[in-house]
Amino acid sequence: MPSRAGIGRELQAWVSEDSALFSNNLEAFQSLDLHPTYLRSILDAFTGLLKGDRPFDPYKVATTIEWLLSNTSKTGDEAYDWDQDPGWSWSHMSAARFLTELLLHEERLDTARHADFWPALKLIAEDASPTEKDEEKYREKAHSGMLALNSTRPVGLEAVMRYLRWLKSSAKDMTVDAEHMPEAFSVLAEHLDPKVDNSVAVREMYGMQFGLLAWLDQGWFEQQLPAMFPDGGKLRPLDRFAWNAYLRFSRPFTVMLPAMRFRYRRAINALDLRANEVSDESRALGNHLMQYYAAGALQLDDELLTLFFAKASPAVKGQTIGDVGWHLGQQDAQELDAIVQKRLVDLWESRLAEGMKDVRASRKELAAFGWWFASKKFPEEWSMRQLVMVIEKFRSINPDFAVMRRLAELASKYPYDAVHCLGIIFDEDHDGWAIHGWGDAPKIIITEGLQGNERSRKEADLVVDRLVAKGQHSFRDMLKTP
């Protein structure tokens, strides 16, 4: 049977065909007598058109959004019906998405008319959704950012941030900061006051947009950080959601580190030295600190680094060291900056020296050197020397498959070291499964060892004997014949 949802889809198709006609006649849809499904469908259609070149008047759409937000509100529970919107709240969400997307398309905008957007933006930033009831269960779940991206007020606040970004990047005759645009920046600051806004989804949005907020006005944003990351008591969830969103969605900014040290210190002190699992938050924390260090914002003796390596569990430290090498390996053939390389070499040698004091406790951390070795971003001789030291002393290396692949590439230059490492790694794999992921690397390494000097030939013979003795019969043809 015909339904409101079906009519809404027809309206969307019609808007896509004649967008200018609809934007010029939107006042006809500004009526509480019409069901919300229709206006929401039209707004969604305009949002979809923003990425194309169909012409329409975005200022008239913004005026309609202002009417919508001024004359409708979510009251009580809205009953869901597959054939229609449950109420005006869906229209509000569509309005927020339109404004947020619109402000990414500068070609459709005129900075001289920027004030025309402000009434709708201010209203959308004050929307009632999400309510405390909406967030009850979400506060207990993993922190994914889903509520921030799918609730009207957080998306509306994102639209305000994008409004300021548009003006700062495009309006050459305007100064965009808290001093010259106090109303917009005040709206953003107010929503960091828990007495005004106690939403964890809003905090998520601020964490996700950390870099943009810092770029808009660094001094102003630094003043907001204590409110963004409040400490203790009932405010702890607000801090947690903002912090986790920041770690997950924002990269570290060296210019902001001095103002953010208090929050990094709090996160480090919260680490569990006995944790066997690596949480997303602790992994991101380690990654941030390593990036600060590589950039020169932290030194080896900095309190944040020394505290991290003292508080983090072996699993977290291993993940952190391993991630450094993994990220380097993703940079293809790009050479590592010499200064960064030197800093990382110093970091590794410092961690190795510390690990030698307690081999058992440091095994998991230092075994992650395999990622550095496989990255090809360090001098070959240094890399091979470090690898041999780790394998001999700690009897472990990760990831073994990547290390084997790199050893096969270097075996012709370092035949003894390569076959020696192969033997130890094989011996330490007590389950005997790892070798099945090494491909042709072992035979390449052994072949180079057999073609090398007397020392490497002897080592290769010993390794082949152990391989065959443990059931790897495909290596029989490499056995030394009497």
Long-range contacts (C-beta under 8 A, 24 or more apart in sequence): 3-83, 3-84, 4-35, 4-37, 4-38, 4-83, 4-84, 4-85, 5-37, 5-82, 5-83, 5-84, 6-83, 7-37, 7-38, 8-37, 8-38, 8-40, 8-41, 9-41, 11-38, 11-41, 11-42, 11-45, 12-41, 12-42, 12-44, 12-45, 12-48, 13-45, 15-42, 15-45, 15-46, 15-49, 16-45, 16-48, 16-49, 16-54, 19-45, 19-46, 19-49, 19-54, 19-55, 19-56, 20-54, 20-55, 20-56, 20-57, 22-46, 22-56, 23-56, 23-57, 23-58, 23-60, 23-61, 24-57, 24-60, 26-60, 26-61, 26-63, 26-64, 27-64, 29-64, 30-64, 30-67, 30-68, 30-71, 32-71, 32-72, 35-84, 35-85, 36-72, 36-84, 36-85, 36-87, 36-88, 36-90, 36-91, 37-84, 37-85, 39-64, 39-68, 39-91, 40-85, 40-90, 40-91, 40-94, 43-91, 43-94, 43-95, 43-97, 43-98, 44-94, 44-97, 44-98, 46-98, 47-94, 47-97, 47-98, 47-101, 47-102, 50-98, 50-101, 50-102, 50-104, 50-105, 50-108, 51-105, 58-102, 58-108, 58-109, 59-113, 59-116, 59-117, 61-98, 61-102, 62-99, 62-102, 62-116, 62-117, 62-120, 63-116, 63-120, 65-95, 65-98, 65-99, 65-120, 65-123, 65-124, 66-119, 66-120, 66-123, 68-92, 68-95, 69-95, 69-120, 69-123, 69-124, 69-127, 70-123, 73-128, 74-128, 74-129, 89-129, 89-152, 92-124, 92-127, 92-129, 92-152, 93-129, 93-150, 93-151, 93-152, 93-155, 95-120, 95-124, 95-152, 96-124, 96-127, 96-152, 96-153, 96-155, 96-156, 96-159, 97-155, 99-124, 99-156, 99-159, 100-155, 100-156, 100-158, 100-159, 100-162, 103-159, 103-162, 103-163, 103-165, 103-166, 104-162, 106-166, 106-169, 106-170, 109-166, 109-170, 111-166, 111-167, 111-170, 111-171, 111-174, 114-163, 114-166, 114-167, 114-171, 117-163, 118-163, 118-183, 118-184, 121-156, 121-159, 121-160, 121-163, 121-184, 122-160, 122-183, 122-187, 124-152, 124-153, 124-155, 124-156, 124-159, 125-153, 125-156, 125-157, 125-159, 125-160, 125-187, 125-191, 126-153, 126-156, 127-152, 127-153, 127-156, 128-152, 128-153, 129-153, 130-154, 130-199, 130-201, 132-198, 135-199, 135-200, 135-201, 138-200, 138-201, 139-200, 139-237, 139-241, 143-204, 143-240, 143-241, 143-244, 143-245, 143-248, 145-204, 145-208, 145-245, 145-248, 145-249, 147-200, 147-201, 147-204, 148-201, 148-202, 148-204, 148-205, 148-208, 148-245, 151-199, 151-201, 153-191, 153-197, 153-199, 153-201, 153-202, 154-199, 154-201, 154-202, 154-204, 154-205, 155-205, 157-187, 157-188, 157-191, 157-202, 157-205, 157-206, 158-205, 158-209, 160-184, 160-187, 160-188, 161-188, 161-209, 161-212, 161-213, 161-216, 162-212, 164-216, 165-212, 165-215, 165-216, 168-215, 168-216, 176-216, 176-217, 177-216, 177-217, 177-220, 178-217, 178-219, 178-220, 185-216, 185-217, 185-220, 188-213, 188-224, 189-220, 189-224, 189-227, 192-224, 192-227, 192-228, 193-227, 194-230, 194-235, 194-238, 198-238, 200-237, 200-238, 200-240, 200-241, 201-241, 203-228, 203-238, 203-239, 203-241, 203-242, 203-245, 204-241, 204-242, 204-244, 204-245, 205-245, 206-242, 206-245, 207-241, 207-242, 207-243, 207-244, 207-245, 207-246, 207-247, 207-248, 207-249, 207-250, 208-245, 208-246, 208-248, 208-249, 208-250, 209-250, 210-246, 210-249, 210-250, 210-253, 210-256, 211-250, 211-251, 211-253, 214-253, 214-255, 214-256, 218-255, 218-256, 221-256, 222-256, 222-259, 225-259, 225-260, 225-262, 225-263, 226-262, 229-262, 229-263, 229-266, 231-266, 243-267, 243-281, 244-280, 244-281, 247-280, 247-281, 247-284, 247-285, 247-288, 248-280, 248-284, 251-291, 252-288, 252-291, 252-292, 254-292, 254-295, 254-296, 254-297, 257-292, 257-297, 257-298, 261-304, 264-288, 264-289, 264-304, 265-303, 265-304, 265-307, 268-304, 268-307, 268-308, 268-311, 268-312, 269-307, 269-311, 271-308, 271-311, 271-312, 271-313, 271-316, 272-313, 273-311, 273-312, 273-313, 274-313, 275-313, 275-315, 275-316, 276-313, 276-315, 277-315, 278-315, 278-316, 278-319, 282-312, 282-316, 282-319, 283-316, 283-319, 283-320, 283-323, 286-312, 286-316, 286-317, 286-319, 286-320, 286-323, 287-320, 287-323, 287-327, 289-320, 290-320, 290-323, 290-324, 293-343, 293-347, 294-324, 294-340, 294-343, 294-344, 295-340, 296-339, 296-343, 300-346, 300-347, 300-350, 309-351, 309-354, 314-361, 314-362, 314-363, 314-364, 314-365, 315-364, 317-364, 317-365, 318-364, 318-365, 318-366, 318-367, 318-368, 318-398, 319-368, 321-348, 321-351, 321-365, 321-366, 321-368, 321-369, 321-371, 321-372, 322-368, 322-370, 322-371, 322-398, 323-371, 324-371, 324-372, 325-368, 325-369, 325-370, 325-371, 325-372, 325-373, 325-374, 325-375, 326-371, 326-375, 328-371, 328-372, 328-375, 328-377, 329-371, 329-374, 329-375, 329-376, 329-377, 329-402, 331-377, 335-377, 336-377, 336-378, 341-377, 341-378, 344-372, 344-378, 345-378, 345-382, 348-372, 348-386, 352-386, 352-389, 352-390, 355-394, 356-393, 359-393, 359-394, 362-394, 363-394, 363-395, 363-396, 364-396, 366-390, 366-394, 367-394, 367-396, 367-397, 367-398, 368-398, 369-397, 370-397, 370-398, 370-399, 370-400, 370-402, 370-403, 371-398, 371-399, 371-402, 373-397, 373-402, 373-403, 373-406, 374-399, 374-402, 374-403, 374-405, 374-406, 376-406, 380-410, 380-413, 380-414, 384-410, 384-414, 384-417, 387-417, 387-421, 388-417, 388-420, 388-421, 391-421, 391-424, 391-425, 392-424, 395-424, 395-428, 396-428, 397-421, 397-425, 400-425, 400-429, 400-434, 400-437, 400-438, 401-434, 401-437, 401-438, 404-438, 404-439, 404-441, 404-442, 404-445, 405-438, 405-439, 405-441, 407-441, 407-445, 408-440, 408-441, 408-444, 408-445, 411-444, 411-445, 411-447, 411-448, 411-449, 412-448, 415-448, 415-449, 415-451, 415-452, 415-453, 415-456, 415-460, 416-449, 416-452, 416-453, 416-455, 416-456, 416-459, 418-445, 418-448, 418-449, 419-445, 419-446, 419-448, 419-449, 419-456, 419-459, 419-460, 419-463, 420-459, 420-463, 422-446, 422-463, 423-459, 423-462, 423-463, 423-466, 426-463, 426-466, 426-467, 426-470, 427-466, 432-470, 432-471, 435-472, 442-467, 442-475, 443-475, 443-478, 446-475, 446-478, 447-478, 450-478
